[in-house]
């Protein structure tokens, strides 16, 4: 399986241990992931490789599914 982006893969592997990290690494290594795993991977990437604790991008189309959104708002 081909690696998609070596720099992004290295950055993802160095990212904090949060939801979506495993999925992003798996995807960047060329493996198939599910739609839900894709959402978690994208949110991990968007949050600065897990740097941000919560997502405040309410206009994002993935926000309702994000593991980083604040619950109960």
N, C-alpha and C positions, 0 to 999 in steps of 0.2 A: 504494500500500500504506500502510495506517495505522500510525502509530507506536503501540506498545503502552503504554509508560510513559516519558514524556519525562525525568523525574528519574533513573530507573534507567538509561536509555540514556546520559545524560550521564555518570553515574558509571561505567558500563561502558567508555565511550570513554576516560575518564581513568585507568582501571585499568592495572596493569602488563601488559606484553606476555607473556602466558602462554597455555598451551593453554586453549581455551574462550572466549577473549575475542572472537575473530572470530565464533564461532558465536552467542554471546549478543547481540552487536550486530546480527547478521543477523536473529535472531529478534525482537528488540525493534523493529526497523525494519519488521516485518510480513512478512518472507520465511519461506518454509517451510524447515525443517531436518530432517535425518534423526534417528532415534532416538539413534544414537551421538553426533551433534552436540549433541543435547539433553542428554545426560549430561555432556558436556564443558562445555556452557554452564552447567548447574546447579552443577557443581563449581567453576567459576570464580566464580560468584556467591556460593556458600557460603564460599569461601576468602577472602572480603573483596575481591573483584575482583582476585584473584591475589596478595594480600598474604601469605598463608601459603604456605610452600613445600611442606609435607606435610600430608596429611589424617590425623587420628587418630580420626575418627568411625567406628570399626569397626562400630557398630550401624546405620549408615546403609545402606539397601537398595541404594544406588548405589556403595558403597565398593568392591566387587569390580571395578567398571568405571572407577573414578576415575583420572584421569591424575595425581592428587596423592597417591595412596597410596604408602606405602613398599613397594618391591618386595622379594620374598624373605622376607617376614615371615609 
